[in-house]
Every structure is written in structure tokens, then in C-alpha cells.
Amino acid sequence: MRIPNSTHESGPWEIRAIVPDFTLEDAWALPVRGGPDDFERLIELACSGDPAQAESLPTRFLWGLRDRLGAWFDLGRISAPAADDSAGGLAIPGEGGASVSDRLPGHLRGTAADVHFESLPFVPLYRTDTEFAAEISNPTVHGVMHLAWAELEEDRFQAQMAVYVKPRGLFGKGYMALIKPFRYLIVYPALTRQIEREWAASRAAA
């Protein structure tokens, strides 16, 4: 379910110091709970996910439609892995750098070098025992997906997902406003249910 941005921001997450100029667009508590050693499994699940093959028909349709529009209007694909580590090569709006990786402190650099997305154009940025971040860049927005392993009580954790964005001008802002109701009403709820099922299945198989 959605959670207040302040709930996510109250956590001890390094991402807040790395992207202070990005807008926290969404914050969600995922139906994923486990112990301190289970976070790596969540990262693997996130990287192997493919919304184009989601169980939800509306989600598959919307994802496919966005990919077609991306091809027709040069907006960038969202159903293919990134070609390299440049996050699309476009400069982050408002600055000259092309990747958030340039902002990472030394202790986070290279921590996600062995992580790869199978079907989504995200480029991993860093990971710790309780955080993982990856960026995406296309002609509409530069964004960062952040996964957090938030402690509920001693040795019990729940996953949170946050999305930070920097739209590219008025067009990018209009695009984000246009897709917002589809994200909230169709895409996120369907993907959350699928994550819940896949998490339960992975724990049963462990």
C-alpha cells in the first residue's frame, strides 16, 4: 500500500543525501517481510521482474502501449535492459552529469556491480544490507527506484519502494501527471500482488 512520503523519508536511507534535488514521487510498503538476511532475495526478485509478462492483463496492455509509444515518439523503451552503464546518456535535468553514480560516496561505489536487470532499463547504483537503488533515464524523466529493508522490530523487516524523479521540462511533467492515475490504480496494485505471490513462492522454495 502507499505510505506517506514522510514515513519513507524518516528512515536512515543514504539515497536522500544522494538525490536531494529529485522529487519523491511515490513511496510504497510492499507485502514482503523477512529477516535481516532476506534483503538480497528481494533485490533478485526486483531485477528478474518483467511487467510485460505480468499476470494482470491491464498491466501488460499498458506496459506494451508505453513501449510502442516510446518507439514511435522516441521516448525510450521500458521493456528492454539498459545497453550499458550510462543510464541512457542524457544529462540529468539541471546539471551536466549523465548518471547519479557520479554522486555516490566512495563506500557505495561498485557495491552493485554484479547486479543486472533482466527485462527493465534500470542501471544499478548501489546496495547495502538495507538499501538498493537503480536509475533510469529517457526523454521524459530521470528517475531512481529505491528499495529499502525497513526494520519493524528486532530482526523483522518490511520492504519499502520509493521512486524519485526529475522530469525533463514541461513535457516530462505533463507525462508524469498523465500516467499517475494509471500507476496508482492499475500498475502498482497489480505488481504489488504479483510481488507478494512471488515472494511467498521464493520463501517456500528456500
N, C-alpha and C positions, 0 to 999 in steps of 0.2 A: 504494500500500500504506500501511497505518497506520505511523506513526512515533512514537517516544516523545514525550510532551509536552515533555520537556526539550530535544529537538532543535529543535522549533519555538521554544521559549522562549529558546534560546541566540542566536537571530537578533536583529538590530538593529531590531526592529519597534516602531513607535510605539504599536501597539494595546495593548501590555502596560501602559503608563502610563495609558491612557485607560479601560480596564476592569479595574483591579486587583481589584475586588470580584466579578467574574464568574469562573465556573469554566471552565477549558479542558476542554471535553468530549471533543473529538476533534482529532487532528492527522493529516493525510494528505500523503504525497508523491504528486503527480499525475504521470501519464505524459506530461508536457508539458515540453519543453525548447526553448530558443532563445537568441537573443542579447539584448543589453540593450534593443533597441527592440521586442521582441516582446510585452512585457507588456500593452500596450494591446489587442492582439488577444485575449489571454486574457480580459480584462475584458469585451470584446464578446461572446465566446463564452458566458461565465457569465451575462450579462444576457439573452441570447437563448434560453437553455435552458428546456425545458419538460418536467419529469419525467412529466407526464400523457401526453405523447406519446413516452415513452422506447421504445427498441426492445425492452427487456426486458418481457415480459408480466407477471411478478410485480411489477415496479416500478410499472407502470401500474395494476395492480389495487390495490396498497397505497396508492398516491397517491390514487386515486379513492375508496377506502374512507375514508381520512383526511378527504377533503373532505366526504364525506357525513356522517360523524360530526361534523365541525365545524359543518355546517349544522344537524343535528338537536339537538346539545347546546350550541350557541353557543360553540364552541371556536375559531372563526375559520377562514376558508378559507385554503388553501395553494396554490390553483391560480388565483389572480387577482392582478393587480398591485395594489399599495397605492393607496388612493384619494387620498392626499395625503402630505405630508411629516411626519406626526405619528407614524408607526410604530404606528398603532393607537390612540393616545390614552391608553392605560393607563399608569399610573405604573410606573417601573422598581421592582421589588421592593426594599423597604428604603429608598426615597428618594422625593421628591416629583416629580422631573423625569420627563417622558414620553419623552425621547429622549436617546440617547447623544451626539447632536450638540451638546447643551449643554455637554459636557465638552471639546470639541475645542479645542486651542490655536489661536491666530489664524492661523498659517501653513497650517493644514489646512482651515479653514472655506471652503466654497464650491468646493473642488477637484473635487468630483464632481457639481456642479450640473447638468451636461449628460448625466449617466448615468441611464438608466432601465431597469428590468426589464420585459420584455415579458409574462411569464406568472407571475411569482412575487411574493409580497407583501413583498419586501425594499425598504428605503429606503436608498439610497447615503449613506454618511457622509463618506468622504474617499478620495482616491487620491494616490499619489506615483509615482515611477518604479518602485518595487518593492513597493508595498502598495496594497491596495484593501479597504475594509471597508463592509459594509452591515448594517442591523439589521432585525429582525423582532420584532413584539410581538403576542401573542394571550393569551387567558385561561389558557394553560398555562405560558408561558415568555416571557421577553425574551431574545433571542439576537442574537449578532453573528457573521456569516460574514466570515472574513478570508482574503484571497488574498495570498500573498507570492511574490516572484520571488527565490528563494534562489540565491546565486552558488555554483556548483560549482567553477569555475576561472575564469581571466581570460576575460571576455566569454562565458561559458557559464552559463546559469541553468536552474533547475528550479522548477516551480510547487509550492507547498505550500498546502493549505487547512486552516484551523483553524476550529473552532466554539466560541464562548464562550457560556455560558448563565447565566441567573438564573431558576430555576424559581419559579413562583408558589405558594408554600406546599407543604404535603404533597401536594396533588393534582398540582401541577406536577412534583414529584419522582417521584411514582408513575408519572405519564405518561411521563417521560423514561426511567425504568427499564423500563417496559413495551415501549417501541418500540426500545430499544437493540439487542436481537438482530436485529430486522428491518433496522435501519440497517446493522449490520455485515455481516450475511450476505447481504442481498439488495440494498438500495437503493444503498449506496455502491459496492460492486463493479460493479454494472451501470452506474451513472452514470460511474464511472471509465473503464470500457471505452468508453462512448459518447464521453466527452470525448477519449479517445485517438484515436478514429476521426475525430472532427470536427476535432481539431487537425491531424492529418495531412492531411485534405482542405483545410483552410484554407491550410496552408503550400504545398500543391501548386498551389493556385489563385492564390497570390500572385505 
